[in-house]
Amino acid sequence: NAGVTQTPKFQVLKTGQSMTLQCAQDMNHEYMSWYRQDPGMGLRLIHYSVGAGITDQGEVPNGYNVSRSTTEDFPLRLLSAAPSQTSVYFCASSYFPSNYGYTFGSGTRLTVV
Amino acid sequence: ELKVEQNPLFLSMQEGKNYTIYCNYSTTSDRLYWYRQDPGKSLESLFVLLSNGAVKQEGRLMASLDTKARLSTLHITAAVHDLSATYFCAVDIDLTGTASKLTFGTGTRLQVTL
């Protein structure tokens, strides 16, 4: 099925550990982005990419790193996990302009202890 | 900085009643979306509103956009329990010729009771 695939669905990390959240889309969308969702705060943009080799920071980029080597993949790296990064992470993709909306992945629930 | 405000944040309503969720935003937008989220699930696209005066309807939900007032509404007609979920509006603004930024409201948690 066409769409946005995120892995893993759940993850528990210890403080200081690093990990990569995977995101892949098969719709040939140029635009991909990562959001975190925290209770009472909606979704906030972490990083985004407008195409392979091009990334930029969003609203809350500190502690996260991204790269885009292919159109399909947009991994999010946590460099040294902190409890404040406990959240649900969503990857989204779209054409530009996004006149048909954004497609969201199923999310990754991350807990940092 | 763009701010997107939704109200109410929580809405408890009886089945069969009508109600409206409001979404105000602070700067000119290029697109506005409404999403639904069920607990523990991803976001489901409901409506894409592209221009002033746009109105879209799907079942018991109707969304409208007034770009001059920077206001979008999501109207619920004759609510049923299946509509219980959290509803988000999100405003999309073009940053460059190839990129845009999507900013979400804080969401409205809707609970429909018998």
gemmi code that builds the backbone of each chain (N, CA, C; Angstrom):
import gemmi

chains = {
    "A": [
        ("ASN", (0.835, -1.187, 0.000), (0.000, 0.000, 0.000), (0.871, 1.238, 0.000)),
        ("ALA", (0.524, 2.202, -0.863), (1.263, 3.444, -0.931), (1.061, 4.216, 0.360)),
        ("GLY", (2.115, 4.901, 0.783), (1.973, 5.700, 1.982), (3.315, 5.986, 2.623)),
        ("VAL", (3.266, 6.361, 3.885), (4.442, 6.687, 4.677), (4.624, 5.606, 5.736)),
        ("THR", (5.792, 4.992, 5.745), (6.077, 3.908, 6.678), (7.102, 4.360, 7.700)),
        ("GLN", (6.759, 4.208, 8.959), (7.669, 4.565, 10.051), (8.035, 3.322, 10.844)),
        ("THR", (9.301, 3.230, 11.227), (9.752, 2.184, 12.130), (10.778, 2.753, 13.104)),
        ("PRO", (10.825, 2.247, 14.334), (9.898, 1.287, 14.924), (8.609, 1.969, 15.366)),
        ("LYS", (7.641, 1.221, 15.843), (6.402, 1.796, 16.367), (6.571, 2.208, 17.825)),
        ("PHE", (7.388, 1.477, 18.552), (7.648, 1.778, 19.955), (9.147, 1.624, 20.219)),
        ("GLN", (9.658, 2.465, 21.128), (11.066, 2.362, 21.493), (11.271, 2.941, 22.876)),
        ("VAL", (12.067, 2.245, 23.685), (12.494, 2.758, 24.988), (14.001, 2.916, 24.946)),
        ("LEU", (14.467, 4.099, 25.299), (15.901, 4.387, 25.311), (16.328, 4.818, 26.698)),
        ("LYS", (17.578, 4.602, 26.974), (18.159, 5.168, 28.186), (18.760, 6.529, 27.847)),
        ("THR", (18.772, 7.389, 28.847), (19.363, 8.710, 28.661), (20.787, 8.578, 28.129)),
        ("GLY", (21.081, 9.351, 27.075), (22.413, 9.329, 26.500), (22.570, 8.406, 25.302)),
        ("GLN", (21.649, 7.473, 25.136), (21.727, 6.583, 23.984), (21.334, 7.330, 22.715)),
        ("SER", (21.782, 6.809, 21.597), (21.392, 7.381, 20.309), (20.556, 6.363, 19.541)),
        ("MET", (19.748, 6.866, 18.626), (18.980, 5.961, 17.775), (18.487, 6.708, 16.549)),
        ("THR", (18.031, 5.956, 15.580), (17.491, 6.525, 14.343), (16.070, 6.051, 14.151)),
        ("LEU", (15.179, 6.995, 13.931), (13.800, 6.691, 13.554), (13.735, 6.712, 12.025)),
        ("GLN", (13.162, 5.637, 11.487), (13.131, 5.523, 10.032), (11.798, 6.014, 9.474)),
        ("CYS", (11.879, 6.628, 8.292), (10.693, 7.073, 7.575), (10.920, 6.852, 6.092)),
        ("ALA", (9.969, 6.190, 5.436), (10.056, 5.963, 3.997), (8.695, 6.196, 3.357)),
        ("GLN", (8.712, 6.813, 2.170), (7.467, 7.017, 1.432), (7.658, 6.551, -0.008)),
        ("ASP", (6.571, 6.053, -0.602), (6.648, 5.531, -1.960), (5.736, 6.287, -2.912)),
        ("MET", (5.481, 7.555, -2.605), (4.588, 8.372, -3.425), (5.348, 9.396, -4.255)),
        ("ASN", (6.674, 9.335, -4.225), (7.525, 10.262, -4.968), (7.301, 11.726, -4.544)),
        ("HIS", (7.005, 11.899, -3.254), (6.826, 13.250, -2.723), (8.171, 13.917, -2.528)),
        ("GLU", (8.250, 15.180, -2.935), (9.506, 15.921, -2.739), (9.669, 16.311, -1.272)),
        ("TYR", (8.579, 16.654, -0.644), (8.630, 17.258, 0.685), (8.403, 16.210, 1.757)),
        ("MET", (9.324, 16.159, 2.733), (9.164, 15.272, 3.882), (9.509, 16.036, 5.153)),
        ("SER", (8.890, 15.642, 6.239), (9.080, 16.384, 7.485), (8.877, 15.477, 8.686)),
        ("TRP", (9.428, 15.903, 9.819), (9.276, 15.206, 11.093), (8.620, 16.146, 12.098)),
        ("TYR", (7.646, 15.584, 12.845), (6.962, 16.309, 13.899), (7.040, 15.503, 15.182)),
        ("ARG", (6.961, 16.210, 16.284), (6.748, 15.542, 17.555), (5.429, 16.029, 18.139)),
        ("GLN", (4.753, 15.100, 18.803), (3.460, 15.417, 19.397), (3.529, 15.200, 20.892)),
        ("ASP", (3.278, 16.260, 21.625), (3.258, 16.203, 23.075), (1.883, 16.638, 23.565)),
        ("PRO", (1.437, 16.092, 24.679), (0.088, 16.405, 25.181), (-0.135, 17.902, 25.312)),
        ("GLY", (-1.259, 18.383, 24.775), (-1.628, 19.788, 24.915), (-0.844, 20.754, 24.053)),
        ("MET", (0.033, 20.232, 23.180), (0.865, 21.143, 22.377), (0.728, 20.899, 20.883)),
        ("GLY", (-0.195, 20.088, 20.473), (-0.331, 19.836, 19.051), (0.913, 19.160, 18.502)),
        ("LEU", (1.165, 19.345, 17.224), (2.356, 18.801, 16.582), (3.318, 19.951, 16.271)),
        ("ARG", (4.582, 19.713, 16.538), (5.592, 20.743, 16.289), (6.634, 20.210, 15.322)),
        ("LEU", (7.028, 21.070, 14.388), (7.946, 20.686, 13.328), (9.383, 20.617, 13.842)),
        ("ILE", (10.056, 19.502, 13.563), (11.440, 19.314, 14.004), (12.406, 19.678, 12.870)),
        ("HIS", (12.316, 18.953, 11.759), (13.125, 19.206, 10.575), (12.284, 18.903, 9.344)),
        ("TYR", (12.672, 19.481, 8.231), (11.995, 19.172, 6.984), (12.994, 19.113, 5.838)),
        ("SER", (12.531, 18.543, 4.714), (13.382, 18.403, 3.539), (12.544, 18.633, 2.285)),
        ("VAL", (13.098, 19.404, 1.347), (12.370, 19.686, 0.111), (12.881, 18.832, -1.047)),
        ("GLY", (13.835, 17.951, -0.764), (14.340, 17.062, -1.798), (15.631, 16.433, -1.344)),
        ("ALA", (16.103, 15.470, -2.097), (17.342, 14.778, -1.748), (18.481, 15.774, -1.606)),
        ("GLY", (19.186, 15.670, -0.488), (20.324, 16.533, -0.230), (20.005, 17.879, 0.374)),
        ("ILE", (18.705, 18.174, 0.603), (18.293, 19.488, 1.110), (17.446, 19.304, 2.361)),
        ("THR", (17.950, 19.822, 3.487), (17.191, 19.766, 4.733), (17.252, 21.118, 5.422)),
        ("ASP", (16.331, 21.341, 6.332), (16.320, 22.594, 7.092), (15.643, 22.361, 8.424)),
        ("GLN", (15.889, 23.286, 9.351), (15.363, 23.163, 10.705), (13.940, 23.680, 10.788)),
        ("GLY", (13.204, 23.051, 11.689), (11.866, 23.519, 11.988), (11.845, 24.272, 13.295)),
        ("GLU", (10.767, 24.074, 14.019), (10.525, 24.830, 15.254), (11.339, 24.325, 16.445)),
        ("VAL", (11.555, 23.004, 16.525), (12.226, 22.394, 17.685), (13.322, 21.440, 17.235)),
        ("PRO", (14.407, 21.929, 16.619), (15.399, 21.027, 16.032), (16.486, 20.518, 16.980)),
        ("ASN", (16.623, 21.151, 18.152), (17.756, 20.817, 19.019), (17.701, 19.372, 19.490)),
        ("GLY", (18.847, 18.684, 19.359), (18.947, 17.289, 19.790), (18.626, 16.291, 18.704)),
        ("TYR", (18.278, 16.784, 17.524), (17.904, 15.916, 16.410), (18.743, 16.250, 15.174)),
        ("ASN", (18.963, 15.212, 14.383), (19.711, 15.390, 13.145), (18.976, 14.644, 12.025)),
        ("VAL", (19.037, 15.186, 10.815), (18.397, 14.526, 9.676), (19.322, 14.571, 8.477)),
        ("SER", (19.040, 13.699, 7.531), (19.692, 13.725, 6.227), (18.702, 13.183, 5.211)),
        ("ARG", (18.910, 13.476, 3.950), (18.017, 12.986, 2.898), (18.882, 12.612, 1.700)),
        ("SER", (19.236, 11.350, 1.639), (20.094, 10.885, 0.549), (19.275, 10.407, -0.647)),
        ("THR", (18.020, 10.052, -0.419), (17.139, 9.622, -1.500), (15.792, 10.326, -1.360)),
        ("THR", (15.004, 10.319, -2.421), (13.666, 10.900, -2.349), (12.790, 10.143, -1.361)),
        ("GLU", (13.008, 8.831, -1.242), (12.108, 7.985, -0.471), (12.326, 8.050, 1.042)),
        ("ASP", (13.544, 8.255, 1.490), (13.872, 8.073, 2.901), (14.257, 9.375, 3.599)),
        ("PHE", (13.821, 9.490, 4.848), (14.132, 10.697, 5.624), (14.271, 10.289, 7.089)),
        ("PRO", (15.416, 9.746, 7.486), (15.600, 9.289, 8.871), (15.840, 10.455, 9.832)),
        ("LEU", (15.395, 10.245, 11.066), (15.581, 11.221, 12.145), (16.490, 10.594, 13.195)),
        ("ARG", (17.587, 11.257, 13.494), (18.547, 10.737, 14.467), (18.482, 11.514, 15.773)),
        ("LEU", (18.404, 10.766, 16.859), (18.542, 11.353, 18.182), (19.989, 11.129, 18.595)),
        ("LEU", (20.702, 12.198, 18.830), (22.145, 12.103, 19.031), (22.503, 11.589, 20.422)),
        ("SER", (21.829, 12.107, 21.439), (22.047, 11.692, 22.827), (20.719, 11.905, 23.535)),
        ("ALA", (19.954, 10.831, 23.639), (18.566, 10.947, 24.088), (18.455, 11.537, 25.489)),
        ("ALA", (17.424, 12.373, 25.651), (17.117, 12.996, 26.937), (15.648, 12.747, 27.270)),
        ("PRO", (15.292, 12.717, 28.554), (13.884, 12.497, 28.921), (12.934, 13.492, 28.254)),
        ("SER", (13.409, 14.704, 27.962), (12.558, 15.703, 27.304), (12.191, 15.320, 25.872)),
        ("GLN", (12.849, 14.303, 25.353), (12.541, 13.839, 24.003), (11.514, 12.702, 24.000)),
        ("THR", (11.029, 12.351, 25.160), (9.909, 11.420, 25.239), (8.706, 12.045, 24.557)),
        ("SER", (8.203, 11.366, 23.533), (7.162, 11.966, 22.716), (6.685, 10.938, 21.685)),
        ("VAL", (5.700, 11.343, 20.908), (5.297, 10.559, 19.740), (5.778, 11.310, 18.508)),
        ("TYR", (6.473, 10.613, 17.641), (7.069, 11.242, 16.470), (6.324, 10.799, 15.205)),
        ("PHE", (5.994, 11.784, 14.382), (5.315, 11.509, 13.127), (6.146, 12.044, 11.964)),
        ("CYS", (6.203, 11.242, 10.931), (6.803, 11.646, 9.679), (5.663, 11.952, 8.703)),
        ("ALA", (5.853, 12.964, 7.860), (4.821, 13.330, 6.889), (5.477, 13.640, 5.555)),
        ("SER", (4.728, 13.447, 4.485), (5.247, 13.791, 3.161), (4.139, 14.395, 2.316)),
        ("SER", (4.555, 15.132, 1.292), (3.570, 15.745, 0.389), (4.263, 16.199, -0.890)),
        ("TYR", (3.434, 16.488, -1.889), (3.923, 17.226, -3.041), (4.057, 18.691, -2.627)),
        ("PHE", (4.718, 19.479, -3.460), (4.742, 20.915, -3.241), (4.216, 21.608, -4.490)),
        ("PRO", (3.265, 22.525, -4.386), (2.547, 22.882, -3.155), (1.628, 21.765, -2.685)),
        ("SER", (1.297, 21.808, -1.403), (0.598, 20.695, -0.770), (-0.908, 20.825, -0.924)),
        ("ASN", (-1.357, 20.970, -2.151), (-2.782, 21.181, -2.393), (-3.640, 19.955, -2.152)),
        ("TYR", (-3.009, 18.816, -1.971), (-3.755, 17.599, -1.641), (-3.522, 17.170, -0.200)),
        ("GLY", (-2.807, 17.993, 0.543), (-2.582, 17.684, 1.944), (-1.329, 16.876, 2.162)),
        ("TYR", (-1.056, 16.606, 3.397), (0.096, 15.835, 3.808), (-0.353, 14.424, 4.197)),
        ("THR", (0.522, 13.441, 3.925), (0.274, 12.068, 4.361), (1.177, 11.782, 5.542)),
        ("PHE", (0.573, 11.304, 6.623), (1.326, 11.035, 7.847), (1.566, 9.544, 8.016)),
        ("GLY", (2.728, 9.230, 8.605), (3.004, 7.866, 8.999), (2.247, 7.512, 10.265)),
        ("SER", (2.404, 6.277, 10.697), (1.650, 5.765, 11.854), (2.237, 6.189, 13.193)),
        ("GLY", (3.440, 6.763, 13.177), (4.019, 7.293, 14.403), (4.968, 6.331, 15.100)),
        ("THR", (5.890, 6.909, 15.867), (6.798, 6.158, 16.740), (6.660, 6.729, 18.140)),
        ("ARG", (6.300, 5.859, 19.076), (6.173, 6.297, 20.473), (7.502, 6.030, 21.158)),
        ("LEU", (8.189, 7.101, 21.549), (9.520, 7.003, 22.146), (9.474, 7.401, 23.608)),
        ("THR", (10.065, 6.562, 24.440), (10.210, 6.861, 25.858), (11.683, 6.854, 26.206)),
        ("VAL", (12.143, 7.929, 26.836), (13.535, 8.011, 27.277), (13.549, 7.996, 28.800)),
        ("VAL", (14.248, 7.010, 29.353), (14.252, 6.851, 30.826), (15.625, 7.192, 31.406)),
    ],
    "B": [
        ("GLU", (5.811, 35.320, 14.005), (5.650, 33.874, 14.088), (4.169, 33.519, 14.022)),
        ("LEU", (3.873, 32.565, 13.187), (2.487, 32.142, 13.017), (1.971, 31.454, 14.269)),
        ("LYS", (0.786, 31.854, 14.694), (0.114, 31.184, 15.801), (-1.225, 30.669, 15.301)),
        ("VAL", (-1.544, 29.452, 15.680), (-2.805, 28.833, 15.301), (-3.527, 28.447, 16.587)),
        ("GLU", (-4.699, 29.020, 16.772), (-5.450, 28.780, 18.010), (-6.765, 28.097, 17.694)),
        ("GLN", (-7.024, 27.039, 18.415), (-8.286, 26.335, 18.278), (-9.094, 26.508, 19.547)),
        ("ASN", (-10.391, 26.594, 19.366), (-11.261, 26.535, 20.544), (-12.605, 25.954, 20.155)),
        ("PRO", (-13.194, 25.201, 21.090), (-12.647, 24.921, 22.417), (-11.557, 23.856, 22.363)),
        ("LEU", (-10.848, 23.674, 23.474), (-9.845, 22.619, 23.546), (-10.496, 21.282, 23.823)),
        ("PHE", (-11.610, 21.328, 24.528), (-12.337, 20.105, 24.849), (-13.814, 20.374, 24.661)),
        ("LEU", (-14.490, 19.433, 24.058), (-15.908, 19.600, 23.767), (-16.640, 18.300, 24.048)),
        ("SER", (-17.553, 18.364, 24.989), (-18.407, 17.220, 25.265), (-19.808, 17.555, 24.774)),
        ("MET", (-20.325, 16.747, 23.886), (-21.630, 17.047, 23.319), (-22.474, 15.787, 23.217)),
        ("GLN", (-23.764, 15.992, 23.241), (-24.684, 14.868, 23.167), (-24.896, 14.474, 21.716)),
        ("GLU", (-25.202, 13.217, 21.538), (-25.563, 12.757, 20.210), (-26.754, 13.569, 19.701)),
        ("GLY", (-26.717, 13.882, 18.418), (-27.815, 14.601, 17.794), (-27.669, 16.108, 17.814)),
        ("LYS", (-26.729, 16.616, 18.596), (-26.543, 18.066, 18.699), (-25.566, 18.560, 17.630)),
        ("ASN", (-25.635, 19.894, 17.419), (-24.724, 20.555, 16.483), (-23.709, 21.383, 17.244)),
        ("TYR", (-22.525, 21.490, 16.668), (-21.530, 22.363, 17.303), (-20.474, 22.748, 16.291)),
        ("THR", (-19.714, 23.815, 16.628), (-18.669, 24.322, 15.739), (-17.347, 24.457, 16.476)),
        ("ILE", (-16.291, 24.002, 15.832), (-14.928, 24.189, 16.326), (-14.298, 25.321, 15.514)),
        ("TYR", (-13.602, 26.213, 16.202), (-13.024, 27.382, 15.558), (-11.504, 27.293, 15.496)),
        ("CYS", (-10.951, 27.791, 14.399), (-9.508, 27.808, 14.201), (-9.113, 29.200, 13.711)),
        ("ASN", (-8.407, 29.930, 14.552), (-7.916, 31.263, 14.193), (-6.415, 31.204, 13.972)),
        ("TYR", (-5.935, 31.932, 12.977), (-4.501, 31.963, 12.737), (-4.054, 33.401, 12.508)),
        ("SER", (-2.761, 33.635, 12.741), (-2.300, 35.015, 12.904), (-1.726, 35.667, 11.655)),
        ("THR", (-1.376, 34.892, 10.620), (-0.826, 35.512, 9.409), (-1.483, 34.904, 8.175)),
        ("THR", (-1.229, 35.512, 7.054), (-1.791, 35.030, 5.788), (-1.352, 33.599, 5.525)),
        ("SER", (-2.300, 32.774, 5.129), (-1.992, 31.372, 4.870), (-2.151, 31.041, 3.394)),
        ("ASP", (-1.527, 29.950, 2.993), (-1.683, 29.473, 1.621), (-2.657, 28.298, 1.534)),
        ("ARG", (-2.703, 27.515, 2.583), (-3.614, 26.360, 2.630), (-3.974, 26.097, 4.083)),
        ("LEU", (-5.140, 25.537, 4.285), (-5.546, 25.146, 5.632), (-6.134, 23.753, 5.583)),
        ("TYR", (-5.779, 22.948, 6.577), (-6.220, 21.561, 6.616), (-6.920, 21.266, 7.928)),
        ("TRP", (-7.804, 20.287, 7.877), (-8.377, 19.716, 9.082), (-8.027, 18.226, 9.103)),
        ("TYR", (-7.590, 17.767, 10.288), (-7.228, 16.376, 10.492), (-8.009, 15.823, 11.682)),
        ("ARG", (-8.191, 14.521, 11.630), (-8.782, 13.790, 12.753), (-7.734, 12.822, 13.293)),
        ("GLN", (-7.688, 12.702, 14.622), (-6.795, 11.732, 15.241), (-7.541, 10.940, 16.303)),
        ("ASP", (-7.564, 9.628, 16.177), (-8.103, 8.752, 17.205), (-6.978, 8.399, 18.172)),
        ("PRO", (-7.321, 8.073, 19.419), (-6.284, 7.797, 20.427), (-5.284, 6.753, 19.967)),
        ("GLY", (-4.011, 7.096, 20.069), (-2.958, 6.159, 19.711), (-2.779, 5.951, 18.219)),
        ("LYS", (-3.458, 6.728, 17.419), (-3.407, 6.556, 15.969), (-2.742, 7.743, 15.288)),
        ("SER", (-2.611, 7.623, 13.978), (-2.022, 8.702, 13.191), (-3.084, 9.742, 12.832)),
        ("LEU", (-2.698, 10.699, 12.016), (-3.613, 11.754, 11.610), (-4.260, 11.400, 10.281)),
        ("GLU", (-5.569, 11.561, 10.248), (-6.348, 11.282, 9.052), (-6.806, 12.597, 8.444)),
        ("SER", (-6.515, 12.797, 7.169), (-6.905, 14.037, 6.511), (-8.419, 14.086, 6.317)),
        ("LEU", (-9.013, 15.207, 6.711), (-10.452, 15.408, 6.525), (-10.725, 16.378, 5.371)),
        ("PHE", (-10.135, 17.557, 5.457), (-10.412, 18.590, 4.464), (-9.151, 19.367, 4.126)),
        ("VAL", (-9.088, 19.809, 2.867), (-8.063, 20.736, 2.413), (-8.793, 21.970, 1.881)),
        ("LEU", (-8.499, 23.121, 2.449), (-9.163, 24.363, 2.059), (-8.116, 25.289, 1.445)),
        ("LEU", (-8.354, 25.700, 0.219), (-7.311, 26.413, -0.528), (-7.590, 27.893, -0.732)),
        ("SER", (-8.828, 28.310, -0.646), (-9.102, 29.699, -1.009), (-10.203, 30.289, -0.143)),
        ("ASN", (-10.272, 31.602, -0.153), (-11.268, 32.298, 0.650), (-12.675, 31.872, 0.241)),
        ("GLY", (-13.495, 31.585, 1.233), (-14.862, 31.184, 0.954), (-15.036, 29.698, 0.687)),
        ("ALA", (-13.931, 28.951, 0.705), (-14.028, 27.515, 0.435), (-14.882, 26.835, 1.500)),
        ("VAL", (-15.747, 25.953, 1.057), (-16.579, 25.164, 1.947), (-16.540, 23.718, 1.447)),
        ("LYS", (-16.271, 22.796, 2.372), (-16.262, 21.379, 2.004), (-17.051, 20.597, 3.038)),
        ("GLN", (-17.747, 19.571, 2.558), (-18.571, 18.762, 3.450), (-18.325, 17.296, 3.195)),
        ("GLU", (-18.303, 16.553, 4.286), (-18.178, 15.107, 4.217), (-18.996, 14.537, 5.359)),
        ("GLY", (-20.117, 13.939, 5.008), (-20.981, 13.367, 6.051), (-21.500, 14.444, 6.991)),
        ("ARG", (-21.271, 14.283, 8.260), (-21.761, 15.218, 9.270), (-20.795, 16.370, 9.545)),
        ("LEU", (-19.708, 16.413, 8.830), (-18.699, 17.459, 9.032), (-18.673, 18.409, 7.844)),
        ("MET", (-18.570, 19.712, 8.178), (-18.429, 20.724, 7.153), (-17.385, 21.725, 7.589)),
        ("ALA", (-16.447, 22.017, 6.691), (-15.381, 22.958, 6.995), (-15.479, 24.157, 6.072)),
        ("SER", (-15.115, 25.329, 6.614), (-15.133, 26.549, 5.818), (-13.898, 27.373, 6.122)),
        ("LEU", (-13.603, 28.297, 5.204), (-12.410, 29.122, 5.354), (-12.733, 30.562, 4.998)),
        ("ASP", (-12.378, 31.468, 5.896), (-12.472, 32.913, 5.661), (-11.067, 33.467, 5.824)),
        ("THR", (-10.385, 33.694, 4.715), (-8.992, 34.133, 4.791), (-8.870, 35.587, 5.255)),
        ("LYS", (-9.901, 36.368, 5.015), (-9.840, 37.770, 5.459), (-9.904, 37.862, 6.974)),
        ("ALA", (-10.737, 37.021, 7.575), (-10.827, 36.975, 9.038), (-9.798, 36.042, 9.649)),
        ("ARG", (-9.058, 35.318, 8.792), (-8.088, 34.316, 9.259), (-8.772, 33.329, 10.194)),
        ("LEU", (-9.854, 32.784, 9.704), (-10.681, 31.908, 10.519), (-11.172, 30.738, 9.683)),
        ("SER", (-11.061, 29.551, 10.259), (-11.689, 28.380, 9.680), (-12.585, 27.746, 10.732)),
        ("THR", (-13.679, 27.158, 10.278), (-14.584, 26.489, 11.198), (-14.812, 25.055, 10.747)),
        ("LEU", (-15.040, 24.189, 11.719), (-15.424, 22.805, 11.461), (-16.755, 22.600, 12.167)),
        ("HIS", (-17.796, 22.461, 11.376), (-19.139, 22.346, 11.938), (-19.567, 20.879, 11.963)),
        ("ILE", (-20.105, 20.487, 13.099), (-20.569, 19.109, 13.289), (-22.093, 19.132, 13.352)),
        ("THR", (-22.707, 18.372, 12.500), (-24.170, 18.319, 12.457), (-24.665, 16.983, 12.989)),
        ("ALA", (-25.584, 17.046, 13.938), (-26.210, 15.840, 14.493), (-25.155, 14.806, 14.880)),
        ("ALA", (-24.350, 15.170, 15.851), (-23.200, 14.348, 16.232), (-23.584, 12.910, 16.573)),
        ("VAL", (-22.684, 12.002, 16.223), (-22.811, 10.597, 16.603), (-21.541, 10.179, 17.329)),
        ("HIS", (-21.622, 9.096, 18.085), (-20.499, 8.668, 18.932), (-19.225, 8.432, 18.117)),
        ("ASP", (-19.375, 7.960, 16.886), (-18.203, 7.665, 16.051), (-17.364, 8.888, 15.726)),
        ("LEU", (-17.920, 10.072, 15.935), (-17.143, 11.285, 15.685), (-16.220, 11.647, 16.843)),
        ("SER", (-16.300, 10.931, 17.936), (-15.418, 11.188, 19.079), (-13.968, 10.980, 18.654)),
        ("ALA", (-13.155, 12.027, 18.803), (-11.753, 12.008, 18.367), (-11.165, 13.381, 18.704)),
        ("THR", (-9.891, 13.571, 18.380), (-9.288, 14.901, 18.473), (-9.156, 15.461, 17.067)),
        ("TYR", (-9.561, 16.711, 16.908), (-9.540, 17.360, 15.604), (-8.514, 18.492, 15.613)),
        ("PHE", (-7.685, 18.484, 14.595), (-6.646, 19.503, 14.470), (-6.872, 20.327, 13.208)),
        ("CYS", (-6.671, 21.628, 13.327), (-6.494, 22.426, 12.124), (-5.001, 22.685, 11.967)),
        ("ALA", (-4.584, 22.887, 10.738), (-3.170, 23.138, 10.459), (-3.084, 24.113, 9.289)),
        ("VAL", (-2.203, 25.075, 9.433), (-2.038, 26.129, 8.437), (-0.710, 25.942, 7.724)),
        ("ASP", (-0.740, 26.004, 6.413), (0.444, 25.796, 5.590), (0.831, 27.122, 4.938)),
        ("ILE", (2.099, 27.488, 5.093), (2.581, 28.730, 4.507), (3.799, 28.444, 3.658)),
        ("ASP", (3.815, 28.944, 2.435), (4.964, 28.754, 1.553), (6.130, 29.606, 2.037)),
        ("LEU", (7.278, 28.951, 2.227), (8.479, 29.655, 2.659), (9.300, 30.132, 1.469)),
        ("THR", (9.390, 29.239, 0.486), (10.141, 29.542, -0.738), (9.358, 28.960, -1.902)),
        ("GLY", (9.963, 28.898, -3.056), (9.286, 28.290, -4.187), (9.227, 26.782, -4.130)),
        ("THR", (9.894, 26.192, -3.145), (9.927, 24.729, -3.066), (9.602, 24.193, -1.689)),
        ("ALA", (9.316, 25.041, -0.733), (9.101, 24.554, 0.626), (7.985, 25.314, 1.305)),
        ("SER", (7.303, 24.623, 2.182), (6.283, 25.262, 2.998), (6.400, 24.737, 4.416)),
        ("LYS", (5.761, 25.420, 5.332), (5.790, 25.026, 6.734), (4.373, 24.865, 7.234)),
        ("LEU", (4.136, 23.728, 7.866), (2.819, 23.402, 8.391), (2.826, 23.635, 9.892)),
        ("THR", (1.894, 24.446, 10.366), (1.784, 24.741, 11.794), (0.426, 24.279, 12.288)),
        ("PHE", (0.428, 23.513, 13.378), (-0.803, 22.927, 13.897), (-1.385, 23.744, 15.035)),
        ("GLY", (-2.691, 23.704, 15.147), (-3.340, 24.137, 16.359), (-3.160, 23.072, 17.437)),
        ("THR", (-3.596, 23.386, 18.662), (-3.384, 22.464, 19.777), (-4.396, 21.328, 19.794)),
        ("GLY", (-5.398, 21.405, 18.948), (-6.362, 20.320, 18.848), (-7.598, 20.548, 19.704)),
        ("THR", (-8.703, 19.961, 19.273), (-9.961, 19.972, 20.022), (-10.365, 18.532, 20.261)),
        ("ARG", (-10.434, 18.163, 21.530), (-10.852, 16.793, 21.842), (-12.364, 16.765, 21.944)),
        ("LEU", (-12.970, 16.016, 21.058), (-14.431, 15.922, 20.984), (-14.893, 14.605, 21.587)),
        ("GLN", (-15.819, 14.725, 22.509), (-16.423, 13.534, 23.110), (-17.923, 13.613, 22.890)),
        ("VAL", (-18.461, 12.639, 22.195), (-19.894, 12.601, 21.926), (-20.527, 11.547, 22.817)),
        ("THR", (-21.467, 11.988, 23.620), (-22.089, 11.079, 24.587), (-23.519, 10.771, 24.184)),
        ("LEU", (-24.003, 9.633, 24.688), (-25.365, 9.201, 24.352), (-26.398, 10.078, 25.055)),
    ],
}
model = gemmi.Model(1)
for chain_id, residues in chains.items():
    chain = gemmi.Chain(chain_id)
    for i, (resn, *xyz) in enumerate(residues, 1):
        res = gemmi.Residue()
        res.name, res.seqid = resn, gemmi.SeqId(i, " ")
        for name, pos in zip(("N", "CA", "C"), xyz):
            atom = gemmi.Atom()
            atom.name, atom.element = name, gemmi.Element(name[0])
            atom.pos, atom.b_iso = gemmi.Position(*pos), 0.0
            res.add_atom(atom)
        chain.add_residue(res)
    model.add_chain(chain)
structure = gemmi.Structure()
structure.add_model(model)
structure.setup_entities()
